[in-house]
Amino acid sequence: MIDMKDISTMELKDLKNGLKLAKDKRMELIVKLGELVHLQLLNQELNHDELSEISLGIASQDRLIYRYGKQIANINAASQQCSKCMQQLGGNAKFCGNCGTLNPTYIDPNTVYKSCQSCSEEIHESALFCPCCGMKQGAL
């Protein structure tokens, strides 16, 4: 029988592998974009449609990387120990049940989210910049 710790370990491994693949794909697209821009600049023939298509692919990989990172952080937070007494913190505990220390990874369930104006990722309502794409929020 497989216990829950083994499942989360396997899931974490799969997420980290997916994260690495997304980062590798993103880097391939950036190199392709750079080579294309260089060639088009040499020939004085910039093709904005082709450049935009690759740029959209990079943005897609950025969102995938961000989501993998969030999932990995959630799994790590669920298996986190208290920094003071080293007791296991349960789920989304705000405080350690053993010593009362505030959990630094606590996420308030009443937190309000909004969609990023650039990439549409769900972000904290008070965020000035999107943690996924880096774009400033507010008036664009």
Phi and psi in radians as a Rosetta constraint file:
Dihedral C 1 N 2 CA 2 C 2 CIRCULARHARMONIC -1.623 0.35
Dihedral N 2 CA 2 C 2 N 3 CIRCULARHARMONIC 2.219 0.35
Dihedral C 2 N 3 CA 3 C 3 CIRCULARHARMONIC -1.527 0.35
Dihedral N 3 CA 3 C 3 N 4 CIRCULARHARMONIC 2.956 0.35
Dihedral C 3 N 4 CA 4 C 4 CIRCULARHARMONIC -1.089 0.35
Dihedral N 4 CA 4 C 4 N 5 CIRCULARHARMONIC -0.578 0.35
Dihedral C 4 N 5 CA 5 C 5 CIRCULARHARMONIC -1.111 0.35
Dihedral N 5 CA 5 C 5 N 6 CIRCULARHARMONIC -0.713 0.35
Dihedral C 5 N 6 CA 6 C 6 CIRCULARHARMONIC -1.134 0.35
Dihedral N 6 CA 6 C 6 N 7 CIRCULARHARMONIC -0.667 0.35
Dihedral C 6 N 7 CA 7 C 7 CIRCULARHARMONIC -1.122 0.35
Dihedral N 7 CA 7 C 7 N 8 CIRCULARHARMONIC -0.809 0.35
Dihedral C 7 N 8 CA 8 C 8 CIRCULARHARMONIC -1.177 0.35
Dihedral N 8 CA 8 C 8 N 9 CIRCULARHARMONIC -0.546 0.35
Dihedral C 8 N 9 CA 9 C 9 CIRCULARHARMONIC -1.175 0.35
Dihedral N 9 CA 9 C 9 N 10 CIRCULARHARMONIC -0.742 0.35
Dihedral C 9 N 10 CA 10 C 10 CIRCULARHARMONIC -1.151 0.35
Dihedral N 10 CA 10 C 10 N 11 CIRCULARHARMONIC -0.740 0.35
Dihedral C 10 N 11 CA 11 C 11 CIRCULARHARMONIC -1.101 0.35
Dihedral N 11 CA 11 C 11 N 12 CIRCULARHARMONIC -0.739 0.35
Dihedral C 11 N 12 CA 12 C 12 CIRCULARHARMONIC -1.084 0.35
Dihedral N 12 CA 12 C 12 N 13 CIRCULARHARMONIC -0.731 0.35
Dihedral C 12 N 13 CA 13 C 13 CIRCULARHARMONIC -1.092 0.35
Dihedral N 13 CA 13 C 13 N 14 CIRCULARHARMONIC -0.771 0.35
Dihedral C 13 N 14 CA 14 C 14 CIRCULARHARMONIC -1.101 0.35
Dihedral N 14 CA 14 C 14 N 15 CIRCULARHARMONIC -0.733 0.35
Dihedral C 14 N 15 CA 15 C 15 CIRCULARHARMONIC -1.116 0.35
Dihedral N 15 CA 15 C 15 N 16 CIRCULARHARMONIC -0.748 0.35
Dihedral C 15 N 16 CA 16 C 16 CIRCULARHARMONIC -1.122 0.35
Dihedral N 16 CA 16 C 16 N 17 CIRCULARHARMONIC -0.654 0.35
Dihedral C 16 N 17 CA 17 C 17 CIRCULARHARMONIC -1.149 0.35
Dihedral N 17 CA 17 C 17 N 18 CIRCULARHARMONIC -0.761 0.35
Dihedral C 17 N 18 CA 18 C 18 CIRCULARHARMONIC -1.086 0.35
Dihedral N 18 CA 18 C 18 N 19 CIRCULARHARMONIC -0.688 0.35
Dihedral C 18 N 19 CA 19 C 19 CIRCULARHARMONIC -1.076 0.35
Dihedral N 19 CA 19 C 19 N 20 CIRCULARHARMONIC -0.785 0.35
Dihedral C 19 N 20 CA 20 C 20 CIRCULARHARMONIC -1.086 0.35
Dihedral N 20 CA 20 C 20 N 21 CIRCULARHARMONIC -0.755 0.35
Dihedral C 20 N 21 CA 21 C 21 CIRCULARHARMONIC -1.104 0.35
Dihedral N 21 CA 21 C 21 N 22 CIRCULARHARMONIC -0.721 0.35
Dihedral C 21 N 22 CA 22 C 22 CIRCULARHARMONIC -1.129 0.35
Dihedral N 22 CA 22 C 22 N 23 CIRCULARHARMONIC -0.713 0.35
Dihedral C 22 N 23 CA 23 C 23 CIRCULARHARMONIC -1.144 0.35
Dihedral N 23 CA 23 C 23 N 24 CIRCULARHARMONIC -0.699 0.35
Dihedral C 23 N 24 CA 24 C 24 CIRCULARHARMONIC -1.109 0.35
Dihedral N 24 CA 24 C 24 N 25 CIRCULARHARMONIC -0.768 0.35
Dihedral C 24 N 25 CA 25 C 25 CIRCULARHARMONIC -1.102 0.35
Dihedral N 25 CA 25 C 25 N 26 CIRCULARHARMONIC -0.708 0.35
Dihedral C 25 N 26 CA 26 C 26 CIRCULARHARMONIC -1.059 0.35
Dihedral N 26 CA 26 C 26 N 27 CIRCULARHARMONIC -0.781 0.35
Dihedral C 26 N 27 CA 27 C 27 CIRCULARHARMONIC -1.123 0.35
Dihedral N 27 CA 27 C 27 N 28 CIRCULARHARMONIC -0.683 0.35
Dihedral C 27 N 28 CA 28 C 28 CIRCULARHARMONIC -1.037 0.35
Dihedral N 28 CA 28 C 28 N 29 CIRCULARHARMONIC -0.755 0.35
Dihedral C 28 N 29 CA 29 C 29 CIRCULARHARMONIC -1.154 0.35
Dihedral N 29 CA 29 C 29 N 30 CIRCULARHARMONIC -0.674 0.35
Dihedral C 29 N 30 CA 30 C 30 CIRCULARHARMONIC -1.139 0.35
Dihedral N 30 CA 30 C 30 N 31 CIRCULARHARMONIC -0.742 0.35
Dihedral C 30 N 31 CA 31 C 31 CIRCULARHARMONIC -1.111 0.35
Dihedral N 31 CA 31 C 31 N 32 CIRCULARHARMONIC -0.764 0.35
Dihedral C 31 N 32 CA 32 C 32 CIRCULARHARMONIC -1.052 0.35
Dihedral N 32 CA 32 C 32 N 33 CIRCULARHARMONIC -0.762 0.35
Dihedral C 32 N 33 CA 33 C 33 CIRCULARHARMONIC -1.082 0.35
Dihedral N 33 CA 33 C 33 N 34 CIRCULARHARMONIC -0.798 0.35
Dihedral C 33 N 34 CA 34 C 34 CIRCULARHARMONIC -1.086 0.35
Dihedral N 34 CA 34 C 34 N 35 CIRCULARHARMONIC -0.758 0.35
Dihedral C 34 N 35 CA 35 C 35 CIRCULARHARMONIC -1.121 0.35
Dihedral N 35 CA 35 C 35 N 36 CIRCULARHARMONIC -0.722 0.35
Dihedral C 35 N 36 CA 36 C 36 CIRCULARHARMONIC -1.142 0.35
Dihedral N 36 CA 36 C 36 N 37 CIRCULARHARMONIC -0.779 0.35
Dihedral C 36 N 37 CA 37 C 37 CIRCULARHARMONIC -1.082 0.35
Dihedral N 37 CA 37 C 37 N 38 CIRCULARHARMONIC -0.786 0.35
Dihedral C 37 N 38 CA 38 C 38 CIRCULARHARMONIC -1.028 0.35
Dihedral N 38 CA 38 C 38 N 39 CIRCULARHARMONIC -0.836 0.35
Dihedral C 38 N 39 CA 39 C 39 CIRCULARHARMONIC -1.104 0.35
Dihedral N 39 CA 39 C 39 N 40 CIRCULARHARMONIC -0.768 0.35
Dihedral C 39 N 40 CA 40 C 40 CIRCULARHARMONIC -1.185 0.35
Dihedral N 40 CA 40 C 40 N 41 CIRCULARHARMONIC -0.603 0.35
Dihedral C 40 N 41 CA 41 C 41 CIRCULARHARMONIC -1.163 0.35
Dihedral N 41 CA 41 C 41 N 42 CIRCULARHARMONIC -0.704 0.35
Dihedral C 41 N 42 CA 42 C 42 CIRCULARHARMONIC -1.071 0.35
Dihedral N 42 CA 42 C 42 N 43 CIRCULARHARMONIC -0.674 0.35
Dihedral C 42 N 43 CA 43 C 43 CIRCULARHARMONIC -1.580 0.35
Dihedral N 43 CA 43 C 43 N 44 CIRCULARHARMONIC 0.018 0.35
Dihedral C 43 N 44 CA 44 C 44 CIRCULARHARMONIC 0.909 0.35
Dihedral N 44 CA 44 C 44 N 45 CIRCULARHARMONIC 0.793 0.35
Dihedral C 44 N 45 CA 45 C 45 CIRCULARHARMONIC -2.391 0.35
Dihedral N 45 CA 45 C 45 N 46 CIRCULARHARMONIC 1.133 0.35
Dihedral C 45 N 46 CA 46 C 46 CIRCULARHARMONIC -1.171 0.35
Dihedral N 46 CA 46 C 46 N 47 CIRCULARHARMONIC 2.224 0.35
Dihedral C 46 N 47 CA 47 C 47 CIRCULARHARMONIC -1.915 0.35
Dihedral N 47 CA 47 C 47 N 48 CIRCULARHARMONIC 1.689 0.35
Dihedral C 47 N 48 CA 48 C 48 CIRCULARHARMONIC -1.124 0.35
Dihedral N 48 CA 48 C 48 N 49 CIRCULARHARMONIC -0.581 0.35
Dihedral C 48 N 49 CA 49 C 49 CIRCULARHARMONIC -1.114 0.35
Dihedral N 49 CA 49 C 49 N 50 CIRCULARHARMONIC -0.788 0.35
Dihedral C 49 N 50 CA 50 C 50 CIRCULARHARMONIC -1.151 0.35
Dihedral N 50 CA 50 C 50 N 51 CIRCULARHARMONIC -0.708 0.35
Dihedral C 50 N 51 CA 51 C 51 CIRCULARHARMONIC -1.167 0.35
Dihedral N 51 CA 51 C 51 N 52 CIRCULARHARMONIC -0.701 0.35
Dihedral C 51 N 52 CA 52 C 52 CIRCULARHARMONIC -1.121 0.35
Dihedral N 52 CA 52 C 52 N 53 CIRCULARHARMONIC -0.672 0.35
Dihedral C 52 N 53 CA 53 C 53 CIRCULARHARMONIC -1.084 0.35
Dihedral N 53 CA 53 C 53 N 54 CIRCULARHARMONIC -0.767 0.35
Dihedral C 53 N 54 CA 54 C 54 CIRCULARHARMONIC -1.186 0.35
Dihedral N 54 CA 54 C 54 N 55 CIRCULARHARMONIC -0.689 0.35
Dihedral C 54 N 55 CA 55 C 55 CIRCULARHARMONIC -1.076 0.35
Dihedral N 55 CA 55 C 55 N 56 CIRCULARHARMONIC -0.681 0.35
Dihedral C 55 N 56 CA 56 C 56 CIRCULARHARMONIC -1.123 0.35
Dihedral N 56 CA 56 C 56 N 57 CIRCULARHARMONIC -0.641 0.35
Dihedral C 56 N 57 CA 57 C 57 CIRCULARHARMONIC -1.116 0.35
Dihedral N 57 CA 57 C 57 N 58 CIRCULARHARMONIC -0.691 0.35
Dihedral C 57 N 58 CA 58 C 58 CIRCULARHARMONIC -1.134 0.35
Dihedral N 58 CA 58 C 58 N 59 CIRCULARHARMONIC -0.760 0.35
Dihedral C 58 N 59 CA 59 C 59 CIRCULARHARMONIC -1.086 0.35
Dihedral N 59 CA 59 C 59 N 60 CIRCULARHARMONIC -0.657 0.35
Dihedral C 59 N 60 CA 60 C 60 CIRCULARHARMONIC -1.106 0.35
Dihedral N 60 CA 60 C 60 N 61 CIRCULARHARMONIC -0.753 0.35
Dihedral C 60 N 61 CA 61 C 61 CIRCULARHARMONIC -1.154 0.35
Dihedral N 61 CA 61 C 61 N 62 CIRCULARHARMONIC -0.630 0.35
Dihedral C 61 N 62 CA 62 C 62 CIRCULARHARMONIC -1.045 0.35
Dihedral N 62 CA 62 C 62 N 63 CIRCULARHARMONIC -0.764 0.35
Dihedral C 62 N 63 CA 63 C 63 CIRCULARHARMONIC -1.131 0.35
Dihedral N 63 CA 63 C 63 N 64 CIRCULARHARMONIC -0.709 0.35
Dihedral C 63 N 64 CA 64 C 64 CIRCULARHARMONIC -1.119 0.35
Dihedral N 64 CA 64 C 64 N 65 CIRCULARHARMONIC -0.771 0.35
Dihedral C 64 N 65 CA 65 C 65 CIRCULARHARMONIC -1.063 0.35
Dihedral N 65 CA 65 C 65 N 66 CIRCULARHARMONIC -0.769 0.35
Dihedral C 65 N 66 CA 66 C 66 CIRCULARHARMONIC -1.068 0.35
Dihedral N 66 CA 66 C 66 N 67 CIRCULARHARMONIC -0.779 0.35
Dihedral C 66 N 67 CA 67 C 67 CIRCULARHARMONIC -1.166 0.35
Dihedral N 67 CA 67 C 67 N 68 CIRCULARHARMONIC -0.726 0.35
Dihedral C 67 N 68 CA 68 C 68 CIRCULARHARMONIC -1.048 0.35
Dihedral N 68 CA 68 C 68 N 69 CIRCULARHARMONIC -0.764 0.35
Dihedral C 68 N 69 CA 69 C 69 CIRCULARHARMONIC -1.055 0.35
Dihedral N 69 CA 69 C 69 N 70 CIRCULARHARMONIC -0.720 0.35
Dihedral C 69 N 70 CA 70 C 70 CIRCULARHARMONIC -1.119 0.35
Dihedral N 70 CA 70 C 70 N 71 CIRCULARHARMONIC -0.756 0.35
Dihedral C 70 N 71 CA 71 C 71 CIRCULARHARMONIC -1.121 0.35
Dihedral N 71 CA 71 C 71 N 72 CIRCULARHARMONIC -0.727 0.35
Dihedral C 71 N 72 CA 72 C 72 CIRCULARHARMONIC -1.107 0.35
Dihedral N 72 CA 72 C 72 N 73 CIRCULARHARMONIC -0.758 0.35
Dihedral C 72 N 73 CA 73 C 73 CIRCULARHARMONIC -1.097 0.35
Dihedral N 73 CA 73 C 73 N 74 CIRCULARHARMONIC -0.686 0.35
Dihedral C 73 N 74 CA 74 C 74 CIRCULARHARMONIC -1.118 0.35
Dihedral N 74 CA 74 C 74 N 75 CIRCULARHARMONIC -0.727 0.35
Dihedral C 74 N 75 CA 75 C 75 CIRCULARHARMONIC -1.156 0.35
Dihedral N 75 CA 75 C 75 N 76 CIRCULARHARMONIC -0.760 0.35
Dihedral C 75 N 76 CA 76 C 76 CIRCULARHARMONIC -1.112 0.35
Dihedral N 76 CA 76 C 76 N 77 CIRCULARHARMONIC -0.688 0.35
Dihedral C 76 N 77 CA 77 C 77 CIRCULARHARMONIC -1.153 0.35
Dihedral N 77 CA 77 C 77 N 78 CIRCULARHARMONIC -0.633 0.35
Dihedral C 77 N 78 CA 78 C 78 CIRCULARHARMONIC -1.182 0.35
Dihedral N 78 CA 78 C 78 N 79 CIRCULARHARMONIC -0.417 0.35
Dihedral C 78 N 79 CA 79 C 79 CIRCULARHARMONIC -1.915 0.35
Dihedral N 79 CA 79 C 79 N 80 CIRCULARHARMONIC 0.374 0.35
Dihedral C 79 N 80 CA 80 C 80 CIRCULARHARMONIC -1.391 0.35
Dihedral N 80 CA 80 C 80 N 81 CIRCULARHARMONIC 2.677 0.35
Dihedral C 80 N 81 CA 81 C 81 CIRCULARHARMONIC -1.896 0.35
Dihedral N 81 CA 81 C 81 N 82 CIRCULARHARMONIC 2.684 0.35
Dihedral C 81 N 82 CA 82 C 82 CIRCULARHARMONIC -1.123 0.35
Dihedral N 82 CA 82 C 82 N 83 CIRCULARHARMONIC 2.372 0.35
Dihedral C 82 N 83 CA 83 C 83 CIRCULARHARMONIC -1.252 0.35
Dihedral N 83 CA 83 C 83 N 84 CIRCULARHARMONIC -0.343 0.35
Dihedral C 83 N 84 CA 84 C 84 CIRCULARHARMONIC -1.616 0.35
Dihedral N 84 CA 84 C 84 N 85 CIRCULARHARMONIC -0.927 0.35
Dihedral C 84 N 85 CA 85 C 85 CIRCULARHARMONIC -1.896 0.35
Dihedral N 85 CA 85 C 85 N 86 CIRCULARHARMONIC -0.062 0.35
Dihedral C 85 N 86 CA 86 C 86 CIRCULARHARMONIC 1.154 0.35
Dihedral N 86 CA 86 C 86 N 87 CIRCULARHARMONIC 0.281 0.35
Dihedral C 86 N 87 CA 87 C 87 CIRCULARHARMONIC -1.351 0.35
Dihedral N 87 CA 87 C 87 N 88 CIRCULARHARMONIC 2.643 0.35
Dihedral C 87 N 88 CA 88 C 88 CIRCULARHARMONIC -1.146 0.35
Dihedral N 88 CA 88 C 88 N 89 CIRCULARHARMONIC 2.314 0.35
Dihedral C 88 N 89 CA 89 C 89 CIRCULARHARMONIC -1.603 0.35
Dihedral N 89 CA 89 C 89 N 90 CIRCULARHARMONIC 2.269 0.35
Dihedral C 89 N 90 CA 90 C 90 CIRCULARHARMONIC -1.469 0.35
Dihedral N 90 CA 90 C 90 N 91 CIRCULARHARMONIC 2.215 0.35
Dihedral C 90 N 91 CA 91 C 91 CIRCULARHARMONIC 0.804 0.35
Dihedral N 91 CA 91 C 91 N 92 CIRCULARHARMONIC -2.093 0.35
Dihedral C 91 N 92 CA 92 C 92 CIRCULARHARMONIC -1.879 0.35
Dihedral N 92 CA 92 C 92 N 93 CIRCULARHARMONIC 0.850 0.35
Dihedral C 92 N 93 CA 93 C 93 CIRCULARHARMONIC -1.205 0.35
Dihedral N 93 CA 93 C 93 N 94 CIRCULARHARMONIC 2.308 0.35
Dihedral C 93 N 94 CA 94 C 94 CIRCULARHARMONIC -1.313 0.35
Dihedral N 94 CA 94 C 94 N 95 CIRCULARHARMONIC -0.604 0.35
Dihedral C 94 N 95 CA 95 C 95 CIRCULARHARMONIC -2.280 0.35
Dihedral N 95 CA 95 C 95 N 96 CIRCULARHARMONIC 2.693 0.35
Dihedral C 95 N 96 CA 96 C 96 CIRCULARHARMONIC -1.157 0.35
Dihedral N 96 CA 96 C 96 N 97 CIRCULARHARMONIC 2.295 0.35
Dihedral C 96 N 97 CA 97 C 97 CIRCULARHARMONIC -1.273 0.35
Dihedral N 97 CA 97 C 97 N 98 CIRCULARHARMONIC -0.229 0.35
Dihedral C 97 N 98 CA 98 C 98 CIRCULARHARMONIC -1.663 0.35
Dihedral N 98 CA 98 C 98 N 99 CIRCULARHARMONIC -0.764 0.35
Dihedral C 98 N 99 CA 99 C 99 CIRCULARHARMONIC -2.149 0.35
Dihedral N 99 CA 99 C 99 N 100 CIRCULARHARMONIC -0.163 0.35
Dihedral C 99 N 100 CA 100 C 100 CIRCULARHARMONIC 1.489 0.35
Dihedral N 100 CA 100 C 100 N 101 CIRCULARHARMONIC 0.131 0.35
Dihedral C 100 N 101 CA 101 C 101 CIRCULARHARMONIC -1.209 0.35
Dihedral N 101 CA 101 C 101 N 102 CIRCULARHARMONIC 2.415 0.35
Dihedral C 101 N 102 CA 102 C 102 CIRCULARHARMONIC -1.103 0.35
Dihedral N 102 CA 102 C 102 N 103 CIRCULARHARMONIC 2.337 0.35
Dihedral C 102 N 103 CA 103 C 103 CIRCULARHARMONIC -1.405 0.35
Dihedral N 103 CA 103 C 103 N 104 CIRCULARHARMONIC 2.024 0.35
Dihedral C 103 N 104 CA 104 C 104 CIRCULARHARMONIC -1.196 0.35
Dihedral N 104 CA 104 C 104 N 105 CIRCULARHARMONIC -0.271 0.35
Dihedral C 104 N 105 CA 105 C 105 CIRCULARHARMONIC -1.771 0.35
Dihedral N 105 CA 105 C 105 N 106 CIRCULARHARMONIC 0.166 0.35
Dihedral C 105 N 106 CA 106 C 106 CIRCULARHARMONIC -1.055 0.35
Dihedral N 106 CA 106 C 106 N 107 CIRCULARHARMONIC 2.347 0.35
Dihedral C 106 N 107 CA 107 C 107 CIRCULARHARMONIC -2.037 0.35
Dihedral N 107 CA 107 C 107 N 108 CIRCULARHARMONIC 2.046 0.35
Dihedral C 107 N 108 CA 108 C 108 CIRCULARHARMONIC -1.152 0.35
Dihedral N 108 CA 108 C 108 N 109 CIRCULARHARMONIC 2.146 0.35
Dihedral C 108 N 109 CA 109 C 109 CIRCULARHARMONIC -1.158 0.35
Dihedral N 109 CA 109 C 109 N 110 CIRCULARHARMONIC -0.245 0.35
Dihedral C 109 N 110 CA 110 C 110 CIRCULARHARMONIC -1.584 0.35
Dihedral N 110 CA 110 C 110 N 111 CIRCULARHARMONIC 0.083 0.35
Dihedral C 110 N 111 CA 111 C 111 CIRCULARHARMONIC -1.073 0.35
Dihedral N 111 CA 111 C 111 N 112 CIRCULARHARMONIC 2.365 0.35
Dihedral C 111 N 112 CA 112 C 112 CIRCULARHARMONIC -1.697 0.35
Dihedral N 112 CA 112 C 112 N 113 CIRCULARHARMONIC 2.338 0.35
Dihedral C 112 N 113 CA 113 C 113 CIRCULARHARMONIC -1.998 0.35
Dihedral N 113 CA 113 C 113 N 114 CIRCULARHARMONIC 2.785 0.35
Dihedral C 113 N 114 CA 114 C 114 CIRCULARHARMONIC -2.412 0.35
Dihedral N 114 CA 114 C 114 N 115 CIRCULARHARMONIC 2.925 0.35
Dihedral C 114 N 115 CA 115 C 115 CIRCULARHARMONIC -1.550 0.35
Dihedral N 115 CA 115 C 115 N 116 CIRCULARHARMONIC 2.400 0.35
Dihedral C 115 N 116 CA 116 C 116 CIRCULARHARMONIC -1.076 0.35
Dihedral N 116 CA 116 C 116 N 117 CIRCULARHARMONIC 2.427 0.35
Dihedral C 116 N 117 CA 117 C 117 CIRCULARHARMONIC -1.228 0.35
Dihedral N 117 CA 117 C 117 N 118 CIRCULARHARMONIC -0.312 0.35
Dihedral C 117 N 118 CA 118 C 118 CIRCULARHARMONIC -1.748 0.35
Dihedral N 118 CA 118 C 118 N 119 CIRCULARHARMONIC -0.935 0.35
Dihedral C 118 N 119 CA 119 C 119 CIRCULARHARMONIC -1.894 0.35
Dihedral N 119 CA 119 C 119 N 120 CIRCULARHARMONIC -0.079 0.35
Dihedral C 119 N 120 CA 120 C 120 CIRCULARHARMONIC 1.215 0.35
Dihedral N 120 CA 120 C 120 N 121 CIRCULARHARMONIC 0.180 0.35
Dihedral C 120 N 121 CA 121 C 121 CIRCULARHARMONIC -1.220 0.35
Dihedral N 121 CA 121 C 121 N 122 CIRCULARHARMONIC 2.554 0.35
Dihedral C 121 N 122 CA 122 C 122 CIRCULARHARMONIC -1.288 0.35
Dihedral N 122 CA 122 C 122 N 123 CIRCULARHARMONIC 2.134 0.35
Dihedral C 122 N 123 CA 123 C 123 CIRCULARHARMONIC -2.298 0.35
Dihedral N 123 CA 123 C 123 N 124 CIRCULARHARMONIC 2.847 0.35
Dihedral C 123 N 124 CA 124 C 124 CIRCULARHARMONIC -1.041 0.35
Dihedral N 124 CA 124 C 124 N 125 CIRCULARHARMONIC 2.423 0.35
Dihedral C 124 N 125 CA 125 C 125 CIRCULARHARMONIC -0.983 0.35
Dihedral N 125 CA 125 C 125 N 126 CIRCULARHARMONIC -0.600 0.35
Dihedral C 125 N 126 CA 126 C 126 CIRCULARHARMONIC -1.580 0.35
Dihedral N 126 CA 126 C 126 N 127 CIRCULARHARMONIC 0.063 0.35
Dihedral C 126 N 127 CA 127 C 127 CIRCULARHARMONIC -1.107 0.35
Dihedral N 127 CA 127 C 127 N 128 CIRCULARHARMONIC 2.268 0.35
Dihedral C 127 N 128 CA 128 C 128 CIRCULARHARMONIC -1.455 0.35
Dihedral N 128 CA 128 C 128 N 129 CIRCULARHARMONIC -0.507 0.35
Dihedral C 128 N 129 CA 129 C 129 CIRCULARHARMONIC -2.291 0.35
Dihedral N 129 CA 129 C 129 N 130 CIRCULARHARMONIC 2.563 0.35
Dihedral C 129 N 130 CA 130 C 130 CIRCULARHARMONIC -1.309 0.35
Dihedral N 130 CA 130 C 130 N 131 CIRCULARHARMONIC 2.228 0.35
Dihedral C 130 N 131 CA 131 C 131 CIRCULARHARMONIC -1.271 0.35
Dihedral N 131 CA 131 C 131 N 132 CIRCULARHARMONIC -0.177 0.35
Dihedral C 131 N 132 CA 132 C 132 CIRCULARHARMONIC -1.564 0.35
Dihedral N 132 CA 132 C 132 N 133 CIRCULARHARMONIC -0.959 0.35
Dihedral C 132 N 133 CA 133 C 133 CIRCULARHARMONIC -1.872 0.35
Dihedral N 133 CA 133 C 133 N 134 CIRCULARHARMONIC -0.248 0.35
Dihedral C 133 N 134 CA 134 C 134 CIRCULARHARMONIC 1.484 0.35
Dihedral N 134 CA 134 C 134 N 135 CIRCULARHARMONIC 0.032 0.35
Dihedral C 134 N 135 CA 135 C 135 CIRCULARHARMONIC -1.339 0.35
Dihedral N 135 CA 135 C 135 N 136 CIRCULARHARMONIC 2.476 0.35
Dihedral C 135 N 136 CA 136 C 136 CIRCULARHARMONIC -1.170 0.35
Dihedral N 136 CA 136 C 136 N 137 CIRCULARHARMONIC 2.411 0.35
Dihedral C 136 N 137 CA 137 C 137 CIRCULARHARMONIC -1.658 0.35
Dihedral N 137 CA 137 C 137 N 138 CIRCULARHARMONIC 2.823 0.35
Dihedral C 137 N 138 CA 138 C 138 CIRCULARHARMONIC 1.839 0.35
Dihedral N 138 CA 138 C 138 N 139 CIRCULARHARMONIC -2.576 0.35
Dihedral C 138 N 139 CA 139 C 139 CIRCULARHARMONIC -1.227 0.35
Dihedral N 139 CA 139 C 139 N 140 CIRCULARHARMONIC 2.141 0.35
